[in-house]
Amino acid sequence: MKAIERHHGHRMTRREALARISAASALTLLPLDASRATDASANLSCVVTPEQTEGPYFVDERLKRVDIRSDPTNGRLQGGVPLKLRLFAHAVAGRDCVPLAGALVDIWHCDAHGVYSDVADPGFNTSGQKFLRGNQTTAGDGSVEFITIYPGWYQGRTAHIHFKVRGRSPSGKGLALTSQLYFDEAISDRVYARAPYATGGRRTRNDDDFIYRHGGRELTLALVPDGSGYAARYDIGLRMT
């Protein structure tokens, strides 16, 4: 079992860290049906689901870029199945969903072997590296786009991508939302049968992941084939109070 270090220097195993962060926070995330319009005048029925944990590996890199596959410190490109991800952020008040422009959206995830960048971990040390991390500022329609790879997995967690949205509501109120995105098991089975993902050990599946069980179905990406990889769109709603 690999171990991790938290910011305060306390060393714990990944299992211990996951146990500490398992509790879901306030209900603030509202994913929207990707087939619905994002027009500000659309009157949408939004379904509230729980925000999910940030996890132990968030680093506020402020690294603005679309393609997060490479490490800007050495130019090395991470291997894996290509994934194009479009996220649309919305401010939600009542039944009205308004595109949230000017918000900062971060995503980060592990590589094909379950390793995160910029981490001092007893199992690996990637301090100073910045692969598979990046952020974008939402456009007028609330959208951002990232080019990455299908994430790998590690013991105790199913495949997932972390994301964080920080911005201001139309009234100027500051807001932040953190959650995770998941993948269909049938697609993961196909991806993980390919190099460089093929590894030994028993993979944790969605329904065995205690974080996934708190809203993961609503956070699962609807992937479509895209060249040699996949593409997905996901709509995020932040409730205005």
N, C-alpha and C positions, 0 to 999 in steps of 0.2 A: 504494500500500500504506500503510495507516494504521500509525502507530507507537504504542507504549505506554510508560509509565514504570513501572518496578518500584518497590518500597518504598525501595530504596537510591538512587534517583535516576538509575540507568542507563537510558538511553533505547534502545529496540530496536524493531524492527518486530514486528508480530503474528506473522509467519512465524518470526522468530528466537525469540520467546517460546514459541511452540508447539513448536519443536524442542527447547527446553530442558526442557519439562515432559512430553515424550512417554513417558518411561519409567514403566511401571506400578509401583506400590508393592506391599507384601506382600498376599497373598491373604487378605482379611478380609471381603469382602462376600458375602452369601449371599441372593440374591433368591429368594422363595418363590412357588410357583404361587398366583395370586390366588384360585383356586377352592378352595384348601385352607383348613381351619379355622385360626383363630388362637387357639384355646383352649389354655391352658397345659398341659393334659393330652394334647394331640395329639402323636402320635409321627410326626414328619414327616421325610422324606428331603430334606435341603437340599443344593442344588448350589452349590459354591463358585465364585465368579467374582472377577476382580481388582478391587480398589479403583482408582478413577481419579483423575486429577490434580485438584487444587483450581483450577488456572488462575490467571491474573494478576489477576483482578478480584474476589476475595473481600474484603469489608469487613465487619468484625464490628460491625454496626450495633446489635445487640441490640434490634431493632425488632419487638416482639411484635404480630402481627396476622394475621388470616386472609386478608383481601383485600389483595393486594400491588400492585394495579394503579395506585393513585394515588400521587402524591408528597405526603407529609405537609407539605412545606415550602410548597406552593402550591395543593394540592388538585387539580392537573391529573390527569386519568384517561388512562392509556395506551390507545390504540386497538389493536384486534386481535380475533381470534377468541377468545371466552371459553374458558377451560380450568379445570375443577375437578379438583384433585389430592388424593387421599387416600393417605397413606403410613402403613404399619404397621411399627414397629420391633420386632425380636425379639432376645432373647439366646439364642444357640444353644450348647448343650453336648452333644456326641455327636449323637444323633438327636432330642433334645428341643428344642423351640422355645418359649420363654416370652416373653410380651409384655413389652417393655421400657418401663416407666412412668417418667415424670419426666425423660426425656431431652430435650435441646434440639435441635430440627431446624431448620436454616436452608435456604432455597432462594433462588437468585438467577439471573437470566438477562437476556439483552439484549432490547431492544424490537423492534418490527416492522422496524426499519431496521438492526438489528445494533449498537445503541448500549447500553452499560451505564451505570447511574447511578453517581454519586460517583467519577468517574474523571477524572484529569488526563491527557488523551491528546492528542498533536499533531493528531489528526483531529477531536477534539471535546473539550469541557471540560464535564463535568456535576458537578463538585465541589460537594458540599453537597446535591445532589438524591438522593432515596432511592426512586425508583420501581422496581418489580419486584424488591424485596428484602424479606425478612421472616423471622420465625421463630415457632415454636409449641413448647409443651412437650407431650410425649406424655401421653395419658390412660392410664387403667388397662389398656386393651387395646392400648397401644402406638401409638395412632393420632394423627395430626394431619391437618388439612385446610387447603388453600390455594385461593384463587380468584385466577386470574391470566389471562394470555393465552397463546396459542400463540406461542412465541418466534420471532423472525426468524432471520436467518443473516448471516454475514459471510465473506469470503474465507478459505479454509483450514479452516473448520469447518462441519460439518453442524448442523442444528437440535439444540439440547440445553438441558437445565436442570441446573444444578449443585445438589447438596445436600450437607449436612454434618450428621452426627449426633454429639452429644456427651452423654455421660451416665456412669452407673455400672452395673456388672453387679450381679446380685442379691447377690453377695458383697462389693460395695462397691468393686471395682476400677474405676478410671477408664478410660474408653475413648473413642475418637473414630474416625469413619469418614467419608471424603469420596469422592463419586463423581458420576456424571452420568446423566441419563435421556435417552432418545432417542425418535424418532418414526418411524412407518412412512412410507416414501417416497411411497406412493400418496396418503396423507392430506396430506403436506406439499405435494405437487404441487397438490392442490385448494385448500389454504389459501393458498398463495403466488400463486395466480392472482387472488386477491381483494385489494382495497384494505384496509389501507394497505401490504400486503406487496409488491405488484408493483413490482419494480425491475429495472434492467438488470444485465448481467453473468452469468457462468456460476456457478450455485450448486454448492457442494461437496456431494456426495451421501454417504450413509452409508459406502459401501464405499471412498470416496476419502479419508475422514477417518482419519488414522493413529491417533487416540485411540479412535475408535469400533471400530477393528479389534481392540482389546484388550478384548474383553468386551462390546462394544456390543449384540450381539444379545440377550444375557441382560438387558440394561438397557433394552430397548425397551418403551415403554408400550403396553398393549392398550387403545386408545381406543374409547369408545362414544359415539354421538351424545347430546347433552344440550342441548335447546333449540336455540339458534343456534350452539352450540359443541360441545365435547367434555368427557368426564369420564374419569378413569382412576384405578385403584387399583394401588399397588405395595407389595409386602412386602419389607422389608429385614431381613437377619439379620446380627448381629454375633457372631462366634465368641468364646466365652469360653475363655481358656487358663489 
